[in-house]
């Protein structure tokens, strides 16, 4: 009896893509590995997506749609921007490599365009010029993307340096810092030994950086109003 080919669809391909990204990261992702996971031949994928970049575009569009669905518009421009930044971060943390996908793709998908437009609408009531509004949105998005990406890479680095007991030893770093002079590394050494790295990726750290950006935007607006 002839073996029946697995039934696939665009949704199944997207779901399998997220699972593969979560297991191996974007560095090892390939259409061939995706086809193997789905139990099909790689050429079958090209009936749905003409290239890996086309698939990446669709995954980025899906993430943008989820952000729009979960975002709740409330308060003034500052509260709205803070809300959308936190929503982007929360969604990106749930979808493996979502940040890398957004950085690799162009805004050629409808929900990516809708998300960008929604962020621009947050600033519609402000006196900022149009080019300042788009620069504000880009600055905010770049901050969120960098924060999530930095946390993602930090977690991968820590996992790679774990010992057999699941403990992360900082001995090598401590020895390096202790070998350096006070002038060279004094402040960094004290921060490191007091747990600086434990702050990476935390809500407190994210909200502090976000508040810095929002306060900067507010100063620009106040300067224009005066």
N, C-alpha and C positions, 0 to 999 in steps of 0.2 A: 504494500500500500504506500502511495506517495505521501511523504511527510507534509503535513499542512503548515503553511507559513503562518507565523504569529500575526494576529490582527493588530495593526498599528494605526495611530492617528496623530495629529499634531499635538494634542494634549498629552498623549502618552510619551511622545518624544520629548516634550518640554519637561515632564515629570522625571523622566529618566535622566535628562541632562542635569537637573538640579541634584539628583542623587549622586551622579558621577562627579559633579563639581565638589560636592560635600566630602566625598571619599578621597579624591586624588588632587583636588585643586585645579585651577585653570591651566597650570603649566603642563599637566599631563593629559588634558582634555583633547580628544580627537574624534572625528566622525567615525573612524573605524572602531574605536573603543566604545563609542555610543551604540553603534550597530551591534557589536558583540553583546552588549548588555541587553538589548532588545531582542536578541536572537534572530537578527535579520542580516542580509548582506548590505554593506555600506552604500551601494548605489541606490538602494530603496529609499534612503533618507533624502536623496536629492529630488524625489518627487514632491517633497514637502518644503525643503529648504535648499536653495541653489548653491549655498556655500556655508562654511562654518561661521563666517561673519554674518550671513543672513540669519542663521540660528541665534547668534549672539544678539542681534538686533531685536529679535522676537522675545528673547528672554528679558532683555532690558525693558522692552515695552510692557511685558507682564509685570515686572517689578514696579514700574511707574504707575500702572493701573491700580495695583494694590495700595500704593502710597496714597493715591487720590481717594480710594474707597475708605481708607482708615483715617485720613486727615479730617479734623473738625475745625472749621474756621470760626474762631472766637476772638473778641477783643480788638485792640488797636493793631496797627501795623507791626509793632514789636512783638506782641503776643502771637500774632498770626505767623510771623517768620520763625519765632521760637518753636511754635507748634509743628510747623512743617519740617523744620530741621530735625526735631526729635522723632517725628514720624519716619522720615527718611532713614535715620540711624536705626530705629527699631526694626524696620522692614529689611534693611540690608543685613542686619545681624541674623535674621532668620533664613535668608536665602544665600547659600554659600557663593562667594565670589561675585555677588551682585554689584559691589562697588567696582571691581575690575571690569565687569561687563559694561557698566555705564560709562566708564572712562575709555573703553575701547570702541564704543559705537557713536554714531552721529545721530542728531535729533531728526531722523527720517521716519519715525513711527508716530502714529497719532497720539498715543497716551504719553509718550515722552514730550511731545509738543504741548499737550494739555497740562502736564505737570509744570513745565516751564512757564506757561501762560498763567497758571494759578499762582505761582510764586511772584510773578510780576504784578498780579492784581493786588497782592498784599501791600504793595508800595504805591498803589494808585492814588491814595489820599495824601501822599507826601509831596513836597515841592521839588523833589529830585528831578533832574532832567532825565530824558529817556535813556541816554547812554549811562547815566549814573545808576539807574534802576537795574539795567542788565548787568552792570558791573557788580552791584550789590548782590544780585542773585548768584552770579558766578562765584563771588568770594564766599558766600555762605555755603553753596554746594561743594566747592572745593574743600572747605574746612571739614564738612561732614564726611566727604569721601576720604580725605587724608586720615581723619581720626579713626574711621572704621578700618581702613586698610592698614594703618599702623598697628592697631590692636590685633587684627587678623595675623599679621606677620609676627608680632611679638609672641602670640600664643603658639604659633608654629615653631618659633625659635626655642621657646621654653620646652615644648614637647620634645624637640629634637635633642635637648640637653638633659632630659630626665635620666636618672639612673635606674637600675633594676627595681629599686624600692619605690619608684615614683616620686623621688625627691629631687628638687632642683638645687644644686650646690653652687654657691657664688664665690667659692674659695679662690678661684683663679682671678676673678675680677678684683677681689679684695687685696690679693697679693700685688696685683698690678698697681692699684691705687696707692697702697702703702709704700710702694717703691718710688712713687713720684713725690715731688716737693710740694710744700704748702702753696707756693705761688702757682705751680702748674695745675694742681688738682684739688686744692684744699676744700673749696666750696662743693665741688662735684662729689668728693669723697664723703663729706658729711651728709649730703643729700642721699647718696647711694646707700650708706649704712643706716640711714633713718627710714628707708623704705620707699625711696623715690619711684622705683620701678613698679611697686605695687599700686601706684596711682594710675598707671597707664591703662586706658580703656574703661575707667570707672565713670559712673554717672556724674560724680562730683567734678571730675576733670573735664568731661565734655561740657557740662553746663557752665563752668568757669570760662572756657574758651569761647563758647557761644555768647555769653554775656559781654565779653570784651568786644566782639564784633558788633553786637547790637548797640552798645554804648558808643562805639565809633560812628556808626550810621546816624545815631541820634545827634551827635555833635555836629556832623555835616549838615543835617536838617536844620538844627538850631542856628547855625552860622548863616544859612541861606535865608531863614526867616528874619534874622536881625539885619 
